[in-house]
């Protein structure tokens, strides 16, 4: 499966964190540390639960039992692999 940025997921989509992007500058170091500290770690499952209007940000993300609001540029630093849709069972 393809790794995409968290910022590209639509509301309701689920994914697994694969990695955080390397820092592009000194300002990204603290942001990446914060994302790591709150749980955006490889292997963690998440779901996009909402996007604000207009513009689609912030993005509300459910990670474990917590919900976080990320700005688009923050979510773009989180690489994820989308989960395959689960079939409905009768």
C-alpha positions as CSV (number, residue, x, y, z in Angstrom):
1,X,0.0,0.0,0.0
2,X,1.0,3.6,-0.5
3,X,2.1,6.0,2.2
4,X,0.3,9.3,2.0
5,X,0.3,12.4,4.3
6,X,-2.4,12.4,7.0
7,X,-3.6,15.8,5.6
8,X,-4.8,14.0,2.4
9,X,-7.3,11.7,4.2
10,X,-11.0,12.4,4.0
11,X,-13.4,12.5,6.9
12,X,-14.1,8.9,8.1
13,X,-11.0,7.4,6.6
14,X,-8.8,5.2,8.8
15,X,-5.0,4.7,8.6
16,X,-1.9,3.5,10.4
17,X,0.9,5.9,11.1
18,X,4.0,4.8,9.2
19,X,6.5,7.6,10.0
20,X,6.9,11.3,10.6
21,X,8.6,13.3,7.9
22,X,12.2,14.5,8.6
23,X,12.4,18.1,9.8
24,X,12.7,20.6,6.9
25,X,14.0,23.3,9.2
26,X,14.6,24.2,12.9
27,X,10.9,25.1,13.3
28,X,9.8,21.6,12.4
29,X,11.9,20.0,15.1
30,X,9.7,21.1,18.0
31,X,6.5,20.3,16.1
32,X,7.7,16.8,15.3
33,X,8.6,16.3,18.9
34,X,5.1,17.4,20.0
35,X,3.5,15.0,17.5
36,X,5.6,12.2,18.8
37,X,4.8,13.0,22.4
38,X,1.1,13.0,21.9
39,X,1.2,9.6,20.2
40,X,1.7,9.9,16.5
41,X,4.0,6.9,16.4
42,X,4.6,4.2,13.8
43,X,1.9,1.5,14.1
44,X,-0.7,3.6,15.8
45,X,-4.2,3.5,14.2
46,X,-6.1,6.7,13.6
47,X,-9.3,8.0,12.0
48,X,-10.1,11.4,10.6
49,X,-13.4,12.3,12.3
50,X,-14.0,15.9,11.1
51,X,-12.7,18.8,9.1
52,X,-13.7,22.4,9.8
53,X,-15.3,24.5,7.1
54,X,-14.3,26.5,5.2
55,X,-11.0,25.2,4.0
56,X,-10.9,21.9,5.8
57,X,-8.8,22.8,8.8
58,X,-8.3,22.1,11.5
59,X,-8.5,18.4,11.0
60,X,-9.9,16.4,13.9
61,X,-8.1,13.1,14.3
62,X,-9.0,10.3,16.7
63,X,-5.8,8.5,18.0
64,X,-6.5,5.9,20.6
65,X,-9.0,7.4,23.0
66,X,-8.0,11.0,22.4
67,X,-9.0,13.5,19.7
68,X,-6.6,16.0,18.4
69,X,-7.1,19.0,16.1
70,X,-4.2,19.4,13.6
71,X,-3.6,22.2,11.1
72,X,-3.0,21.0,7.6
73,X,0.7,21.6,7.7
74,X,1.0,19.6,10.9
75,X,-1.0,16.7,9.5
76,X,1.2,16.8,6.4
77,X,4.2,15.8,8.5
78,X,2.5,12.5,9.5
79,X,2.9,9.7,6.9
80,X,0.1,7.1,7.0
81,X,-1.0,4.0,5.2
82,X,-4.7,3.7,4.6
83,X,-6.6,0.8,6.0
84,X,-8.5,-1.4,3.6
85,X,-12.3,-0.9,4.0
86,X,-13.8,-3.5,6.2
87,X,-16.6,-5.6,4.6
88,X,-20.0,-5.5,6.3
89,X,-21.1,-8.8,7.8
90,X,-24.8,-9.6,8.0
